[in-house]
Amino acid sequence: MKVMVLSLPLRQQYKIRTKSNKYQMMIQVPVDLLLILLVQRLYGLAPVAKYLVRDEDGMSLGPYLALLQDNVILASWAKMKNVVLEGGVPFFKAHGLQVRHFEINSEDLRYNQVCNDAMANHSSIFMKKILKIYQGFKDVKVLVDVGGGLGHTLKIILSKYHNIKGINFDLPHVMQNGILYDGIDQVGGDVFESVPSGDVILLKASLMLYLHKQFSLNH
């Protein structure tokens, strides 16, 4: 907020007029005082901060930031020194596991919920922006979202392109909480074994490359 401070000389009386959008008055000022007048509010959200406030669909990037600050993630950073000196993987050292990061979700239900909330909000905000300019889905008949989480990405795409049949593909424990939406089939499985067939396979946010001799794509 904007504040106006007036320093007044001794033993004098002043009439001061203050005018703003909200205030208009005459003030009789006594001697020897500092007068602080509230003029108007000048504070607000910076442009980037609007993504931390829920939008018309109730989504924000708050849950995504909560994921990045979760103890499961932060514990790995605490092991960076050990990895530099001894080698290895920070996540394994932090949690004593020899599994891929996303597999911990099937055992830790709290963390699983944190991940689901983060990706649902993230997907909603970013896909709505992408669909405003990207027209590449208009001729697609079958769209497979690999690692699609609860299915929010496909839901947003199908809300614009009603001709598409969507297949949301993720691990079985994720599919247990998948959203029900007309035109979307929820399929559980392991991407390192096979992927459902479709005209287009969507990998959003990141593409993880592994040298895995049992990995195959079924077209």
PyMOL commands that place a pseudoatom at each C-alpha (Angstrom):
pseudoatom trace, name=CA, resn=MET, resi=1, chain=A, elem=C, hetatm=0, pos=[0.000, 0.000, 0.000]
pseudoatom trace, name=CA, resn=LYS, resi=2, chain=A, elem=C, hetatm=0, pos=[1.081, 3.599, -0.587]
pseudoatom trace, name=CA, resn=VAL, resi=3, chain=A, elem=C, hetatm=0, pos=[1.630, 5.712, 2.534]
pseudoatom trace, name=CA, resn=MET, resi=4, chain=A, elem=C, hetatm=0, pos=[2.038, 9.526, 2.664]
pseudoatom trace, name=CA, resn=VAL, resi=5, chain=A, elem=C, hetatm=0, pos=[3.939, 10.933, 5.639]
pseudoatom trace, name=CA, resn=LEU, resi=6, chain=A, elem=C, hetatm=0, pos=[3.706, 14.656, 6.492]
pseudoatom trace, name=CA, resn=SER, resi=7, chain=A, elem=C, hetatm=0, pos=[6.133, 16.290, 8.906]
pseudoatom trace, name=CA, resn=LEU, resi=8, chain=A, elem=C, hetatm=0, pos=[4.507, 19.335, 10.550]
pseudoatom trace, name=CA, resn=PRO, resi=9, chain=A, elem=C, hetatm=0, pos=[6.255, 22.378, 12.103]
pseudoatom trace, name=CA, resn=LEU, resi=10, chain=A, elem=C, hetatm=0, pos=[5.715, 23.211, 15.778]
pseudoatom trace, name=CA, resn=ARG, resi=11, chain=A, elem=C, hetatm=0, pos=[2.761, 25.261, 17.003]
pseudoatom trace, name=CA, resn=GLN, resi=12, chain=A, elem=C, hetatm=0, pos=[0.890, 25.483, 13.749]
pseudoatom trace, name=CA, resn=GLN, resi=13, chain=A, elem=C, hetatm=0, pos=[-2.447, 24.173, 12.568]
pseudoatom trace, name=CA, resn=TYR, resi=14, chain=A, elem=C, hetatm=0, pos=[-2.944, 22.896, 9.034]
pseudoatom trace, name=CA, resn=LYS, resi=15, chain=A, elem=C, hetatm=0, pos=[-5.984, 21.860, 7.076]
pseudoatom trace, name=CA, resn=ILE, resi=16, chain=A, elem=C, hetatm=0, pos=[-5.002, 19.092, 4.691]
pseudoatom trace, name=CA, resn=ARG, resi=17, chain=A, elem=C, hetatm=0, pos=[-7.225, 17.734, 1.943]
pseudoatom trace, name=CA, resn=THR, resi=18, chain=A, elem=C, hetatm=0, pos=[-6.647, 14.102, 0.959]
pseudoatom trace, name=CA, resn=LYS, resi=19, chain=A, elem=C, hetatm=0, pos=[-8.331, 12.628, -2.059]
pseudoatom trace, name=CA, resn=SER, resi=20, chain=A, elem=C, hetatm=0, pos=[-8.193, 9.145, -3.611]
pseudoatom trace, name=CA, resn=ASN, resi=21, chain=A, elem=C, hetatm=0, pos=[-10.575, 6.606, -5.061]
pseudoatom trace, name=CA, resn=LYS, resi=22, chain=A, elem=C, hetatm=0, pos=[-11.757, 5.691, -1.581]
pseudoatom trace, name=CA, resn=TYR, resi=23, chain=A, elem=C, hetatm=0, pos=[-11.077, 8.714, 0.612]
pseudoatom trace, name=CA, resn=GLN, resi=24, chain=A, elem=C, hetatm=0, pos=[-11.887, 12.417, 0.438]
pseudoatom trace, name=CA, resn=MET, resi=25, chain=A, elem=C, hetatm=0, pos=[-11.917, 14.398, 3.686]
pseudoatom trace, name=CA, resn=MET, resi=26, chain=A, elem=C, hetatm=0, pos=[-10.674, 17.478, 5.518]
pseudoatom trace, name=CA, resn=ILE, resi=27, chain=A, elem=C, hetatm=0, pos=[-8.343, 16.805, 8.442]
pseudoatom trace, name=CA, resn=GLN, resi=28, chain=A, elem=C, hetatm=0, pos=[-7.488, 19.351, 11.168]
pseudoatom trace, name=CA, resn=VAL, resi=29, chain=A, elem=C, hetatm=0, pos=[-3.861, 18.572, 12.020]
pseudoatom trace, name=CA, resn=PRO, resi=30, chain=A, elem=C, hetatm=0, pos=[-2.552, 19.240, 15.548]
pseudoatom trace, name=CA, resn=VAL, resi=31, chain=A, elem=C, hetatm=0, pos=[0.969, 20.488, 16.227]
pseudoatom trace, name=CA, resn=ASP, resi=32, chain=A, elem=C, hetatm=0, pos=[4.051, 18.331, 16.519]
pseudoatom trace, name=CA, resn=LEU, resi=33, chain=A, elem=C, hetatm=0, pos=[2.603, 15.255, 14.761]
pseudoatom trace, name=CA, resn=LEU, resi=34, chain=A, elem=C, hetatm=0, pos=[3.536, 12.970, 11.921]
pseudoatom trace, name=CA, resn=LEU, resi=35, chain=A, elem=C, hetatm=0, pos=[0.395, 12.316, 9.931]
pseudoatom trace, name=CA, resn=ILE, resi=36, chain=A, elem=C, hetatm=0, pos=[0.183, 9.013, 8.049]
pseudoatom trace, name=CA, resn=LEU, resi=37, chain=A, elem=C, hetatm=0, pos=[-2.578, 8.920, 5.484]
pseudoatom trace, name=CA, resn=LEU, resi=38, chain=A, elem=C, hetatm=0, pos=[-3.667, 5.755, 3.690]
pseudoatom trace, name=CA, resn=VAL, resi=39, chain=A, elem=C, hetatm=0, pos=[-4.004, 6.710, 0.040]
pseudoatom trace, name=CA, resn=GLN, resi=40, chain=A, elem=C, hetatm=0, pos=[-4.544, 3.460, -1.908]
pseudoatom trace, name=CA, resn=ARG, resi=41, chain=A, elem=C, hetatm=0, pos=[-3.466, -0.164, -2.230]
pseudoatom trace, name=CA, resn=LEU, resi=42, chain=A, elem=C, hetatm=0, pos=[-0.529, -0.754, -4.528]
pseudoatom trace, name=CA, resn=TYR, resi=43, chain=A, elem=C, hetatm=0, pos=[0.289, -4.404, -3.859]
pseudoatom trace, name=CA, resn=GLY, resi=44, chain=A, elem=C, hetatm=0, pos=[-0.824, -7.471, -5.822]
pseudoatom trace, name=CA, resn=LEU, resi=45, chain=A, elem=C, hetatm=0, pos=[0.311, -10.696, -7.428]
pseudoatom trace, name=CA, resn=ALA, resi=46, chain=A, elem=C, hetatm=0, pos=[3.180, -10.646, -9.878]
pseudoatom trace, name=CA, resn=PRO, resi=47, chain=A, elem=C, hetatm=0, pos=[2.260, -12.201, -13.265]
pseudoatom trace, name=CA, resn=VAL, resi=48, chain=A, elem=C, hetatm=0, pos=[3.959, -15.531, -12.544]
pseudoatom trace, name=CA, resn=ALA, resi=49, chain=A, elem=C, hetatm=0, pos=[2.210, -15.805, -9.171]
pseudoatom trace, name=CA, resn=LYS, resi=50, chain=A, elem=C, hetatm=0, pos=[-1.183, -16.214, -10.826]
pseudoatom trace, name=CA, resn=TYR, resi=51, chain=A, elem=C, hetatm=0, pos=[-0.255, -19.851, -11.470]
pseudoatom trace, name=CA, resn=LEU, resi=52, chain=A, elem=C, hetatm=0, pos=[-0.167, -20.429, -7.699]
pseudoatom trace, name=CA, resn=VAL, resi=53, chain=A, elem=C, hetatm=0, pos=[-3.799, -19.309, -7.441]
pseudoatom trace, name=CA, resn=ARG, resi=54, chain=A, elem=C, hetatm=0, pos=[-6.508, -21.779, -8.440]
pseudoatom trace, name=CA, resn=ASP, resi=55, chain=A, elem=C, hetatm=0, pos=[-7.972, -21.116, -11.882]
pseudoatom trace, name=CA, resn=GLU, resi=56, chain=A, elem=C, hetatm=0, pos=[-11.575, -21.525, -13.038]
pseudoatom trace, name=CA, resn=ASP, resi=57, chain=A, elem=C, hetatm=0, pos=[-11.127, -25.322, -12.974]
pseudoatom trace, name=CA, resn=GLY, resi=58, chain=A, elem=C, hetatm=0, pos=[-9.661, -25.302, -9.466]
pseudoatom trace, name=CA, resn=MET, resi=59, chain=A, elem=C, hetatm=0, pos=[-6.115, -26.012, -10.687]
pseudoatom trace, name=CA, resn=SER, resi=60, chain=A, elem=C, hetatm=0, pos=[-2.798, -24.364, -9.786]
pseudoatom trace, name=CA, resn=LEU, resi=61, chain=A, elem=C, hetatm=0, pos=[0.932, -25.140, -9.712]
pseudoatom trace, name=CA, resn=GLY, resi=62, chain=A, elem=C, hetatm=0, pos=[0.866, -25.234, -5.904]
pseudoatom trace, name=CA, resn=PRO, resi=63, chain=A, elem=C, hetatm=0, pos=[0.623, -29.047, -5.748]
pseudoatom trace, name=CA, resn=TYR, resi=64, chain=A, elem=C, hetatm=0, pos=[3.501, -29.351, -8.242]
pseudoatom trace, name=CA, resn=LEU, resi=65, chain=A, elem=C, hetatm=0, pos=[5.723, -27.207, -6.020]
pseudoatom trace, name=CA, resn=ALA, resi=66, chain=A, elem=C, hetatm=0, pos=[4.642, -29.314, -3.060]
pseudoatom trace, name=CA, resn=LEU, resi=67, chain=A, elem=C, hetatm=0, pos=[5.894, -32.395, -4.919]
pseudoatom trace, name=CA, resn=LEU, resi=68, chain=A, elem=C, hetatm=0, pos=[9.281, -30.832, -5.595]
pseudoatom trace, name=CA, resn=GLN, resi=69, chain=A, elem=C, hetatm=0, pos=[9.579, -29.902, -1.899]
pseudoatom trace, name=CA, resn=ASP, resi=70, chain=A, elem=C, hetatm=0, pos=[8.409, -33.275, -0.584]
pseudoatom trace, name=CA, resn=ASN, resi=71, chain=A, elem=C, hetatm=0, pos=[10.738, -35.142, 1.778]
pseudoatom trace, name=CA, resn=VAL, resi=72, chain=A, elem=C, hetatm=0, pos=[10.910, -38.090, -0.627]
pseudoatom trace, name=CA, resn=ILE, resi=73, chain=A, elem=C, hetatm=0, pos=[12.542, -35.809, -3.196]
pseudoatom trace, name=CA, resn=LEU, resi=74, chain=A, elem=C, hetatm=0, pos=[14.576, -33.659, -0.827]
pseudoatom trace, name=CA, resn=ALA, resi=75, chain=A, elem=C, hetatm=0, pos=[16.128, -36.715, 0.846]
pseudoatom trace, name=CA, resn=SER, resi=76, chain=A, elem=C, hetatm=0, pos=[17.901, -37.526, -2.416]
pseudoatom trace, name=CA, resn=TRP, resi=77, chain=A, elem=C, hetatm=0, pos=[19.623, -34.133, -2.489]
pseudoatom trace, name=CA, resn=ALA, resi=78, chain=A, elem=C, hetatm=0, pos=[21.074, -34.800, 0.934]
pseudoatom trace, name=CA, resn=LYS, resi=79, chain=A, elem=C, hetatm=0, pos=[22.977, -37.757, -0.555]
pseudoatom trace, name=CA, resn=MET, resi=80, chain=A, elem=C, hetatm=0, pos=[24.683, -35.870, -3.369]
pseudoatom trace, name=CA, resn=LYS, resi=81, chain=A, elem=C, hetatm=0, pos=[28.002, -35.705, -1.518]
pseudoatom trace, name=CA, resn=ASN, resi=82, chain=A, elem=C, hetatm=0, pos=[27.957, -39.469, -1.008]
pseudoatom trace, name=CA, resn=VAL, resi=83, chain=A, elem=C, hetatm=0, pos=[27.250, -40.047, -4.677]
pseudoatom trace, name=CA, resn=VAL, resi=84, chain=A, elem=C, hetatm=0, pos=[30.116, -37.769, -5.756]
pseudoatom trace, name=CA, resn=LEU, resi=85, chain=A, elem=C, hetatm=0, pos=[32.569, -39.553, -3.444]
pseudoatom trace, name=CA, resn=GLU, resi=86, chain=A, elem=C, hetatm=0, pos=[31.289, -43.114, -3.736]
pseudoatom trace, name=CA, resn=GLY, resi=87, chain=A, elem=C, hetatm=0, pos=[29.191, -43.264, -6.886]
pseudoatom trace, name=CA, resn=GLY, resi=88, chain=A, elem=C, hetatm=0, pos=[25.672, -44.581, -7.116]
pseudoatom trace, name=CA, resn=VAL, resi=89, chain=A, elem=C, hetatm=0, pos=[22.187, -43.072, -7.308]
pseudoatom trace, name=CA, resn=PRO, resi=90, chain=A, elem=C, hetatm=0, pos=[21.032, -40.465, -4.748]
pseudoatom trace, name=CA, resn=PHE, resi=91, chain=A, elem=C, hetatm=0, pos=[17.495, -41.873, -4.597]
pseudoatom trace, name=CA, resn=PHE, resi=92, chain=A, elem=C, hetatm=0, pos=[18.721, -45.370, -3.841]
pseudoatom trace, name=CA, resn=LYS, resi=93, chain=A, elem=C, hetatm=0, pos=[21.036, -44.130, -1.107]
pseudoatom trace, name=CA, resn=ALA, resi=94, chain=A, elem=C, hetatm=0, pos=[18.316, -42.015, 0.486]
pseudoatom trace, name=CA, resn=HIS, resi=95, chain=A, elem=C, hetatm=0, pos=[15.633, -44.691, 0.529]
pseudoatom trace, name=CA, resn=GLY, resi=96, chain=A, elem=C, hetatm=0, pos=[17.584, -47.928, 0.479]
pseudoatom trace, name=CA, resn=LEU, resi=97, chain=A, elem=C, hetatm=0, pos=[15.762, -49.050, -2.636]
pseudoatom trace, name=CA, resn=GLN, resi=98, chain=A, elem=C, hetatm=0, pos=[16.891, -50.544, -5.894]
pseudoatom trace, name=CA, resn=VAL, resi=99, chain=A, elem=C, hetatm=0, pos=[13.750, -49.637, -7.810]
pseudoatom trace, name=CA, resn=ARG, resi=100, chain=A, elem=C, hetatm=0, pos=[12.763, -46.892, -10.208]
pseudoatom trace, name=CA, resn=HIS, resi=101, chain=A, elem=C, hetatm=0, pos=[11.597, -43.683, -8.550]
pseudoatom trace, name=CA, resn=PHE, resi=102, chain=A, elem=C, hetatm=0, pos=[7.954, -43.968, -9.591]
pseudoatom trace, name=CA, resn=GLU, resi=103, chain=A, elem=C, hetatm=0, pos=[7.652, -47.484, -8.148]
pseudoatom trace, name=CA, resn=ILE, resi=104, chain=A, elem=C, hetatm=0, pos=[7.809, -46.128, -4.606]
pseudoatom trace, name=CA, resn=ASN, resi=105, chain=A, elem=C, hetatm=0, pos=[4.317, -44.719, -5.181]
pseudoatom trace, name=CA, resn=SER, resi=106, chain=A, elem=C, hetatm=0, pos=[2.769, -48.183, -4.946]
pseudoatom trace, name=CA, resn=GLU, resi=107, chain=A, elem=C, hetatm=0, pos=[4.129, -48.548, -1.392]
pseudoatom trace, name=CA, resn=ASP, resi=108, chain=A, elem=C, hetatm=0, pos=[3.799, -44.991, -0.083]
pseudoatom trace, name=CA, resn=LEU, resi=109, chain=A, elem=C, hetatm=0, pos=[0.134, -44.006, -0.459]
pseudoatom trace, name=CA, resn=ARG, resi=110, chain=A, elem=C, hetatm=0, pos=[0.736, -40.491, 0.890]
pseudoatom trace, name=CA, resn=TYR, resi=111, chain=A, elem=C, hetatm=0, pos=[3.446, -39.777, -1.668]
pseudoatom trace, name=CA, resn=ASN, resi=112, chain=A, elem=C, hetatm=0, pos=[1.343, -41.383, -4.382]
pseudoatom trace, name=CA, resn=GLN, resi=113, chain=A, elem=C, hetatm=0, pos=[-1.415, -38.851, -3.662]
pseudoatom trace, name=CA, resn=VAL, resi=114, chain=A, elem=C, hetatm=0, pos=[1.098, -35.994, -3.739]
pseudoatom trace, name=CA, resn=CYS, resi=115, chain=A, elem=C, hetatm=0, pos=[2.298, -37.128, -7.177]
pseudoatom trace, name=CA, resn=ASN, resi=116, chain=A, elem=C, hetatm=0, pos=[-1.225, -37.582, -8.527]
pseudoatom trace, name=CA, resn=ASP, resi=117, chain=A, elem=C, hetatm=0, pos=[-2.306, -34.119, -7.378]
pseudoatom trace, name=CA, resn=ALA, resi=118, chain=A, elem=C, hetatm=0, pos=[0.838, -32.512, -8.772]
pseudoatom trace, name=CA, resn=MET, resi=119, chain=A, elem=C, hetatm=0, pos=[0.540, -34.051, -12.213]
pseudoatom trace, name=CA, resn=ALA, resi=120, chain=A, elem=C, hetatm=0, pos=[-3.222, -33.484, -12.471]
pseudoatom trace, name=CA, resn=ASN, resi=121, chain=A, elem=C, hetatm=0, pos=[-2.793, -29.755, -11.818]
pseudoatom trace, name=CA, resn=HIS, resi=122, chain=A, elem=C, hetatm=0, pos=[0.327, -29.471, -13.990]
pseudoatom trace, name=CA, resn=SER, resi=123, chain=A, elem=C, hetatm=0, pos=[-1.335, -31.279, -16.907]
pseudoatom trace, name=CA, resn=SER, resi=124, chain=A, elem=C, hetatm=0, pos=[-4.486, -29.200, -16.771]
pseudoatom trace, name=CA, resn=ILE, resi=125, chain=A, elem=C, hetatm=0, pos=[-2.695, -25.843, -16.831]
pseudoatom trace, name=CA, resn=PHE, resi=126, chain=A, elem=C, hetatm=0, pos=[-0.143, -26.673, -19.518]
pseudoatom trace, name=CA, resn=MET, resi=127, chain=A, elem=C, hetatm=0, pos=[-2.392, -28.619, -21.882]
pseudoatom trace, name=CA, resn=LYS, resi=128, chain=A, elem=C, hetatm=0, pos=[-4.971, -25.827, -21.963]
pseudoatom trace, name=CA, resn=LYS, resi=129, chain=A, elem=C, hetatm=0, pos=[-2.193, -23.446, -23.037]
pseudoatom trace, name=CA, resn=ILE, resi=130, chain=A, elem=C, hetatm=0, pos=[-0.837, -25.865, -25.657]
pseudoatom trace, name=CA, resn=LEU, resi=131, chain=A, elem=C, hetatm=0, pos=[-4.234, -26.542, -27.230]
pseudoatom trace, name=CA, resn=LYS, resi=132, chain=A, elem=C, hetatm=0, pos=[-4.736, -22.824, -27.866]
pseudoatom trace, name=CA, resn=ILE, resi=133, chain=A, elem=C, hetatm=0, pos=[-2.032, -22.914, -30.560]
pseudoatom trace, name=CA, resn=TYR, resi=134, chain=A, elem=C, hetatm=0, pos=[-1.318, -26.590, -31.378]
pseudoatom trace, name=CA, resn=GLN, resi=135, chain=A, elem=C, hetatm=0, pos=[-3.552, -28.202, -34.026]
pseudoatom trace, name=CA, resn=GLY, resi=136, chain=A, elem=C, hetatm=0, pos=[-1.780, -31.547, -34.370]
pseudoatom trace, name=CA, resn=PHE, resi=137, chain=A, elem=C, hetatm=0, pos=[-4.516, -33.667, -32.790]
pseudoatom trace, name=CA, resn=LYS, resi=138, chain=A, elem=C, hetatm=0, pos=[-7.280, -32.822, -35.276]
pseudoatom trace, name=CA, resn=ASP, resi=139, chain=A, elem=C, hetatm=0, pos=[-6.779, -35.914, -37.506]
pseudoatom trace, name=CA, resn=VAL, resi=140, chain=A, elem=C, hetatm=0, pos=[-5.872, -38.379, -34.746]
pseudoatom trace, name=CA, resn=LYS, resi=141, chain=A, elem=C, hetatm=0, pos=[-8.232, -41.315, -34.194]
pseudoatom trace, name=CA, resn=VAL, resi=142, chain=A, elem=C, hetatm=0, pos=[-6.525, -43.199, -31.337]
pseudoatom trace, name=CA, resn=LEU, resi=143, chain=A, elem=C, hetatm=0, pos=[-4.264, -41.332, -28.911]
pseudoatom trace, name=CA, resn=VAL, resi=144, chain=A, elem=C, hetatm=0, pos=[-2.231, -43.212, -26.289]
pseudoatom trace, name=CA, resn=ASP, resi=145, chain=A, elem=C, hetatm=0, pos=[-0.920, -41.194, -23.345]
pseudoatom trace, name=CA, resn=VAL, resi=146, chain=A, elem=C, hetatm=0, pos=[2.012, -43.152, -21.900]
pseudoatom trace, name=CA, resn=GLY, resi=147, chain=A, elem=C, hetatm=0, pos=[2.514, -42.342, -18.238]
pseudoatom trace, name=CA, resn=GLY, resi=148, chain=A, elem=C, hetatm=0, pos=[-0.759, -40.422, -18.360]
pseudoatom trace, name=CA, resn=GLY, resi=149, chain=A, elem=C, hetatm=0, pos=[-1.353, -40.524, -14.618]
pseudoatom trace, name=CA, resn=LEU, resi=150, chain=A, elem=C, hetatm=0, pos=[-5.025, -40.160, -13.748]
pseudoatom trace, name=CA, resn=GLY, resi=151, chain=A, elem=C, hetatm=0, pos=[-5.962, -39.163, -17.296]
pseudoatom trace, name=CA, resn=HIS, resi=152, chain=A, elem=C, hetatm=0, pos=[-6.317, -35.386, -17.063]
pseudoatom trace, name=CA, resn=THR, resi=153, chain=A, elem=C, hetatm=0, pos=[-4.233, -34.716, -20.179]
pseudoatom trace, name=CA, resn=LEU, resi=154, chain=A, elem=C, hetatm=0, pos=[-6.450, -36.908, -22.348]
pseudoatom trace, name=CA, resn=LYS, resi=155, chain=A, elem=C, hetatm=0, pos=[-9.574, -35.453, -20.783]
pseudoatom trace, name=CA, resn=ILE, resi=156, chain=A, elem=C, hetatm=0, pos=[-8.537, -31.951, -21.823]
pseudoatom trace, name=CA, resn=ILE, resi=157, chain=A, elem=C, hetatm=0, pos=[-7.573, -33.044, -25.360]
pseudoatom trace, name=CA, resn=LEU, resi=158, chain=A, elem=C, hetatm=0, pos=[-10.822, -34.964, -25.878]
pseudoatom trace, name=CA, resn=SER, resi=159, chain=A, elem=C, hetatm=0, pos=[-12.873, -32.032, -24.626]
pseudoatom trace, name=CA, resn=LYS, resi=160, chain=A, elem=C, hetatm=0, pos=[-11.720, -30.213, -27.772]
pseudoatom trace, name=CA, resn=TYR, resi=161, chain=A, elem=C, hetatm=0, pos=[-11.345, -33.139, -30.187]
pseudoatom trace, name=CA, resn=HIS, resi=162, chain=A, elem=C, hetatm=0, pos=[-14.408, -35.340, -29.695]
pseudoatom trace, name=CA, resn=ASN, resi=163, chain=A, elem=C, hetatm=0, pos=[-13.441, -37.684, -32.540]
pseudoatom trace, name=CA, resn=ILE, resi=164, chain=A, elem=C, hetatm=0, pos=[-10.431, -39.088, -30.650]
pseudoatom trace, name=CA, resn=LYS, resi=165, chain=A, elem=C, hetatm=0, pos=[-10.453, -42.326, -28.710]
pseudoatom trace, name=CA, resn=GLY, resi=166, chain=A, elem=C, hetatm=0, pos=[-8.038, -42.005, -25.786]
pseudoatom trace, name=CA, resn=ILE, resi=167, chain=A, elem=C, hetatm=0, pos=[-6.060, -44.716, -24.068]
pseudoatom trace, name=CA, resn=ASN, resi=168, chain=A, elem=C, hetatm=0, pos=[-4.568, -43.657, -20.756]
pseudoatom trace, name=CA, resn=PHE, resi=169, chain=A, elem=C, hetatm=0, pos=[-1.646, -45.949, -19.942]
pseudoatom trace, name=CA, resn=ASP, resi=170, chain=A, elem=C, hetatm=0, pos=[0.170, -46.061, -16.616]
pseudoatom trace, name=CA, resn=LEU, resi=171, chain=A, elem=C, hetatm=0, pos=[1.174, -48.434, -13.824]
pseudoatom trace, name=CA, resn=PRO, resi=172, chain=A, elem=C, hetatm=0, pos=[-1.646, -50.553, -12.334]
pseudoatom trace, name=CA, resn=HIS, resi=173, chain=A, elem=C, hetatm=0, pos=[-1.619, -48.777, -8.952]
pseudoatom trace, name=CA, resn=VAL, resi=174, chain=A, elem=C, hetatm=0, pos=[-2.097, -45.457, -10.750]
pseudoatom trace, name=CA, resn=MET, resi=175, chain=A, elem=C, hetatm=0, pos=[-5.020, -46.776, -12.794]
pseudoatom trace, name=CA, resn=GLN, resi=176, chain=A, elem=C, hetatm=0, pos=[-6.892, -47.620, -9.603]
pseudoatom trace, name=CA, resn=ASN, resi=177, chain=A, elem=C, hetatm=0, pos=[-7.582, -43.880, -9.197]
pseudoatom trace, name=CA, resn=GLY, resi=178, chain=A, elem=C, hetatm=0, pos=[-7.961, -43.005, -12.879]
pseudoatom trace, name=CA, resn=ILE, resi=179, chain=A, elem=C, hetatm=0, pos=[-10.774, -40.633, -13.818]
pseudoatom trace, name=CA, resn=LEU, resi=180, chain=A, elem=C, hetatm=0, pos=[-13.862, -41.909, -15.640]
pseudoatom trace, name=CA, resn=TYR, resi=181, chain=A, elem=C, hetatm=0, pos=[-14.441, -39.975, -18.852]
pseudoatom trace, name=CA, resn=ASP, resi=182, chain=A, elem=C, hetatm=0, pos=[-16.296, -40.833, -22.056]
pseudoatom trace, name=CA, resn=GLY, resi=183, chain=A, elem=C, hetatm=0, pos=[-13.874, -41.839, -24.764]
pseudoatom trace, name=CA, resn=ILE, resi=184, chain=A, elem=C, hetatm=0, pos=[-10.969, -42.769, -22.476]
pseudoatom trace, name=CA, resn=ASP, resi=185, chain=A, elem=C, hetatm=0, pos=[-9.914, -46.340, -21.683]
pseudoatom trace, name=CA, resn=GLN, resi=186, chain=A, elem=C, hetatm=0, pos=[-7.796, -46.765, -18.556]
pseudoatom trace, name=CA, resn=VAL, resi=187, chain=A, elem=C, hetatm=0, pos=[-5.117, -49.395, -19.154]
pseudoatom trace, name=CA, resn=GLY, resi=188, chain=A, elem=C, hetatm=0, pos=[-2.576, -50.557, -16.584]
pseudoatom trace, name=CA, resn=GLY, resi=189, chain=A, elem=C, hetatm=0, pos=[0.795, -51.991, -17.520]
pseudoatom trace, name=CA, resn=ASP, resi=190, chain=A, elem=C, hetatm=0, pos=[4.546, -51.462, -17.706]
pseudoatom trace, name=CA, resn=VAL, resi=191, chain=A, elem=C, hetatm=0, pos=[6.061, -49.298, -20.419]
pseudoatom trace, name=CA, resn=PHE, resi=192, chain=A, elem=C, hetatm=0, pos=[9.221, -51.429, -20.249]
pseudoatom trace, name=CA, resn=GLU, resi=193, chain=A, elem=C, hetatm=0, pos=[7.225, -54.420, -21.425]
pseudoatom trace, name=CA, resn=SER, resi=194, chain=A, elem=C, hetatm=0, pos=[4.748, -53.062, -23.970]
pseudoatom trace, name=CA, resn=VAL, resi=195, chain=A, elem=C, hetatm=0, pos=[2.612, -50.060, -24.891]
pseudoatom trace, name=CA, resn=PRO, resi=196, chain=A, elem=C, hetatm=0, pos=[-0.951, -50.101, -26.309]
pseudoatom trace, name=CA, resn=SER, resi=197, chain=A, elem=C, hetatm=0, pos=[-1.318, -49.432, -30.029]
pseudoatom trace, name=CA, resn=GLY, resi=198, chain=A, elem=C, hetatm=0, pos=[-2.549, -46.107, -31.384]
pseudoatom trace, name=CA, resn=ASP, resi=199, chain=A, elem=C, hetatm=0, pos=[-2.145, -43.543, -34.146]
pseudoatom trace, name=CA, resn=VAL, resi=200, chain=A, elem=C, hetatm=0, pos=[-0.149, -41.301, -31.827]
pseudoatom trace, name=CA, resn=ILE, resi=201, chain=A, elem=C, hetatm=0, pos=[1.758, -42.059, -28.633]
pseudoatom trace, name=CA, resn=LEU, resi=202, chain=A, elem=C, hetatm=0, pos=[2.075, -39.102, -26.283]
pseudoatom trace, name=CA, resn=LEU, resi=203, chain=A, elem=C, hetatm=0, pos=[4.961, -38.733, -23.836]
pseudoatom trace, name=CA, resn=LYS, resi=204, chain=A, elem=C, hetatm=0, pos=[4.430, -35.495, -21.921]
pseudoatom trace, name=CA, resn=ALA, resi=205, chain=A, elem=C, hetatm=0, pos=[6.955, -33.586, -19.769]
pseudoatom trace, name=CA, resn=SER, resi=206, chain=A, elem=C, hetatm=0, pos=[9.891, -35.992, -20.105]
pseudoatom trace, name=CA, resn=LEU, resi=207, chain=A, elem=C, hetatm=0, pos=[11.185, -38.827, -22.212]
pseudoatom trace, name=CA, resn=MET, resi=208, chain=A, elem=C, hetatm=0, pos=[13.233, -41.351, -20.244]
pseudoatom trace, name=CA, resn=LEU, resi=209, chain=A, elem=C, hetatm=0, pos=[15.649, -43.442, -22.267]
pseudoatom trace, name=CA, resn=TYR, resi=210, chain=A, elem=C, hetatm=0, pos=[16.813, -46.763, -20.863]
pseudoatom trace, name=CA, resn=LEU, resi=211, chain=A, elem=C, hetatm=0, pos=[18.983, -49.502, -22.285]
pseudoatom trace, name=CA, resn=HIS, resi=212, chain=A, elem=C, hetatm=0, pos=[16.629, -52.324, -21.409]
pseudoatom trace, name=CA, resn=LYS, resi=213, chain=A, elem=C, hetatm=0, pos=[16.831, -55.498, -23.476]
pseudoatom trace, name=CA, resn=GLN, resi=214, chain=A, elem=C, hetatm=0, pos=[13.283, -56.513, -22.603]
pseudoatom trace, name=CA, resn=PHE, resi=215, chain=A, elem=C, hetatm=0, pos=[11.784, -53.157, -23.626]
pseudoatom trace, name=CA, resn=SER, resi=216, chain=A, elem=C, hetatm=0, pos=[9.534, -53.320, -26.680]
pseudoatom trace, name=CA, resn=LEU, resi=217, chain=A, elem=C, hetatm=0, pos=[6.897, -51.225, -28.402]
pseudoatom trace, name=CA, resn=ASN, resi=218, chain=A, elem=C, hetatm=0, pos=[3.919, -53.065, -29.831]
pseudoatom trace, name=CA, resn=HIS, resi=219, chain=A, elem=C, hetatm=0, pos=[2.590, -51.191, -32.868]
for i in range(1, 219): cmd.bond("trace and resi %d" % i, "trace and resi %d" % (i + 1))
show_as sticks, trace
zoom trace
